[in-house]
């Protein structure tokens, strides 16, 4: 029999452990075509839009992608980080990864990076980069406090799709949702308390506005609604506030289907009619400020509330890369790395 020469292998590097923070994504600029590319990838996701694929393809490519990019690009332009020439979501997520890397300096074998489910930097490019750096164990950390198939599941799906193409797969762990994590609840509650105390008015009501989803997804078993309600309840209990002081609403409705209620936009326009004219609002479903918080809530929400007769309106930022926010992420990552480092 002829001799069989084994294939050449690249030099095996010292083994490392990767930590990959995963966020939703963003267009690369506010121009039409970058926004269109981003929206096409996002709105083509079966986890996000659960309708007949042929019908949706016709709607998406025939109508939405010809109209929505210009509107969305205008919204992104309102909140774009001009100094960094980038979206706030990518700027802040990058800082989170850098700060987490510094916080884990006592774990020299750990490499921290970040990726997006849609757009850049892609999940595939970062998983491959981590493996190239010697990571044969990778912890995936979707940055969504509350679980949903439209967020955490699809972020993990994307990573699993990459693994399917790899001859030499790294071992992978996925971090769970942290909607009821004691440190997250404490940190979120403190951010609300400090945010309210810093205002020059006393809010009649504080609103926790969560990203919405179709009611149909809830009926199919998605636990997101329950997670959202639990987060606000636990925060209210931590603060010792009465039930009527902290309200749950749902934002970002898309299409004609019935979504989780009450809707944030409708609530903002109805409150002044009920004599509630001073409010503070935050978005606990987001770990990082983005278009849904900075434009939809901080800008458009204010316009809706004030035009309906409101007098005072304040947006309380996400935890972002604040010391408290980073402590939540670090605590979760250290816990999930148990046994690996």
N, C-alpha and C positions, 0 to 999 in steps of 0.2 A: 504494500500500500504506500502511496506517496506520502511524504511528510506533510502534515498540515501545520502551517505557521499560525500561531495565535495572533489575533489582531493587535495592533499597537494601541496602547491606552495612553491618554494624557496623564501627566504627572499627577498623582493623587496628593491633594493638599491636606494639611492638618484639618481635622474635622472641626467645624464650627456649627453653631445653632443660629438659625435665622429667625427674626421676628418681623413679620410683614404687616404693617398697618394698612387696612383696606378702607377706602372711602368711596363715595358714589361716583364722582367724576365731574368734569367741566370741559367746556370748549377751550381751544387753545387761544382764541381771540374772540372779540365781539362781532367780527365780520360774518357775513351771510354764510359762506361755505364752511368755515370751521364750526359754526353753530349748527348748521344742517348736518354735518357729519356726526357731531355729538348726539343730536336728537335722533338721528336715524339709528344709531347703535342702541341708545337708551330705549326708544319706543319700539324697537324690534325684539326686545327681550320678552320671551314667553312668560317669564315670571312677573313682569310688570303689566303686560296687557294680555289677559286671558280670554281672548275672543277667537272666532274662526279666523285662521291664519290668512286664507285667501281674501276674505272680506276686509280684514285689517290691512293687508298689504295694499289693496286698492285705495283705501282711505288714507293710509299713511303716505304713500308715494304720489297719490293723485291730488291730495288736498293739503294735508298737514305740513309736509316737508316743503311745500311751495309758499306757505303763508307764515307758519310759526317761527321759522328762523329769524326773520326780520324783527318780529315782535320780541322774541326772546333776546336777540342781540341788543336791542334797545334797553331791555331790563338789565342785562349784564353790564352794559356801559355805565349804568347809574352807580354800580357798586364795585367796578373794576379797580384793582389796586394799581394806580398809575405809576407809583414809584417802582414797583416790582414788575410792572407790565404783565400782570397775571391775575387770575381770579383769587379772591380771598380764600376760597376753600383749599386750593392747592398750596397757596402761601402758608396758611396756618397748619395744614396737615404736614407739610415739609418741616415746619418748626417743631411740631409734635414729635416727629421721628428723630430729629436732631437732639431734642431735649431728652427723649427717652434713651437714646444711645448714650448720652452723657450720664444719665441717672444709673444706667447699668454698667458703668465703668468698672465696677467690682466684679463683673462677669466678662472677662476678656475674650471668652470664646463666643460671645453673642454679637451678632451683627443685626442692626435695626435698619429697616428701610420702609418705604410706603409705596402704595400703588392705588390705581383707580379701577373701579369696575368698568367704567366707560371712559374712553379717552386716554390721555397720557398722564403719568407713566403707566403703561399697561401692566396688568397683573402678570401676563406671560413674560414680559421682559424682565420684571423684577424677580420672579421665581427662578428664571434661568440665571440671572446675575448672582443671586444668592447661592445657587448650586455651584456656579463657576468659582465663587469665593470659598468653597469648601463646606457649604452647609448641606449636610445630609439629614438634617432635622429642621423643619420650618414650622413655626407657630403662626397661623393666620389669625389676625385680630380685626374683625369687622367692627368699625367704629360706630355701631348703632346700639344704644342702650336697650331698646325694646326690640324683640324678635319679630321679624316678618319675612315671609317668603320673598317679598319684593325687595328686600334689602340684604339681610344676612345670608339667606339661602342662595340668592343669585350671586353674591360676592364669592361664596364658597364654590358654587357651580363653576364659575369662571376659572378658579384655581384648579378644580378637579379636571376641567377640560384640558388644561395645560398638562397635568400629570399623565393623561391618556396618551400624549404624544411623546413622552419621555422614556427612553430605554432604561435609564437608571433613575428611578424615582426617589426623591427624598421622602423620609417619613414626615407625615403632616399631622398637626393637631389644629383644631379650630376652637377659638375662644367662644364661650357662650354669651348670650345677651346678659346685660348686667342691670336690668331695670329695677331690681330690688336689692342690689348690692349695698350693704350698709354704708360703706364709704361714699359711694355715688350719691345715695340719698342725702347723707349729711352734707356733702359738698354742694349739691344742687340746692338744698334748703338754705345753706349759708349764703350762696350767691343771690338767692331771692331776697333774703333778709337784708343783706348788705346793699343790694340794688335798690330796694324800697327805701331804706334809711338814707340813702344818698340823694333821694329826690327832694325837690323843693315843694312837694305837695304830698298829701296823704291819699293813696289810691282808695277808691270805693271798692275796687275789685282787682284781683290779680288773675290773669288768664294764662293757663298752660296750653299753648296751641301746638298740637301734634300734626305731623303730616297725615293726610287722610288716605283712605283706600276704599274701594267699592264694598258695599255691604256683602256682596256675593262672596268675597274672599273670606270674610268673617264666618259666613255660614258654611264654607268649605272646611273650616277648622283652623284658620290662621289665628294665632293667639295675640296678635298685635294689640287689638282693642283692650284686651284684659291687661296686658303689660302696661299700656298707657295709663289706664285707670288706677292700677296698683302704684305706679310711680307717683302720681299726683296725690293719692291717698296717703302714702307713706311720708311724702314731703310735708303734707298738711299736718299729719300727726307729729312729726318731728318738730315743726314750728309751733305746734299747739294752737293752730288757728281754727276758727269755726268753719264748718263745711261750706257755708255760703261765701267765704272769703276767697276761695281758690276754685276757679272754674276750669273745666276741660272743654276744649273745642278742637275741631279738625280742619286743617287748611289744605290748599293746593288741589282742590277738586278739578278733575279733568274729564270732559265728556258729559254725556247726559244721564248716565246711570246714577242710582242713588248711592251716596257714599256715607261713611260714618258721620253721625251728627252729634252735636250741633256744628254747623259750618262756622268757621272763624269769621269770614267776611260778613255773613248775615248777622252774626252776633254783634260785631263791632258797629253795625249800622242800626241795630235795634236797642242797644244798651242806653243811649242818651234819651230815648223815648220813655225808658223806665226810670229816669232820674239818675242813672249811673253815668256820670260825666268825667270821672277821673279814674284812669286805669293804668296798670302796668302789665306788660305781656312778655312772655318768654316762650322758647320753642325747645322743650326737653328732648325731643326725638333726634335732635341734631347735636353731634359732638363738636361741630365746627360751624361757624357762621358762614353762610353761603347765600345764593340768590333767594332761596325760600325764606330766609330770615331777614337778610339785609334789605332786600327789595320788596318782597311780598308782605312782610310783617312790619319792619321798621319804617318803610316809606309808604307803600300803598295802604297798609293797615291804618297808619296815622291819618292819611287823607280820607279814608272811608269813615273813620270814627269822628274826626273833626268836622267833616262836611255834614254829618248827621246830627251835630249839636254838641259833640264832646268838647270838653274844656282843657283837659290835661291828659297826655298820652306819653308813655315811656316804654321803650324796649329794653329789656334786660338781656345782655349778650349771652351766647353759649359759653360753656366752660372753656372751650378753645385750648390754648396752651398756657393757661394761667397755672400758678402753682397748685391750686386745688384740682384743676382738671388733669394736670399731669400726674398728680398723686393717684388719682383714680385709675388712669391707664397703667401706671407703673405697678400698682398693687395687683391689678388683674394679670398683667403679664408675668410678674414674679410667681404668682400662684399657679398659672397655667404652665410655666416652665418647670414645675416641680418634677424631679426625677430625671430631667434632661441636663440641668446645670447645677 
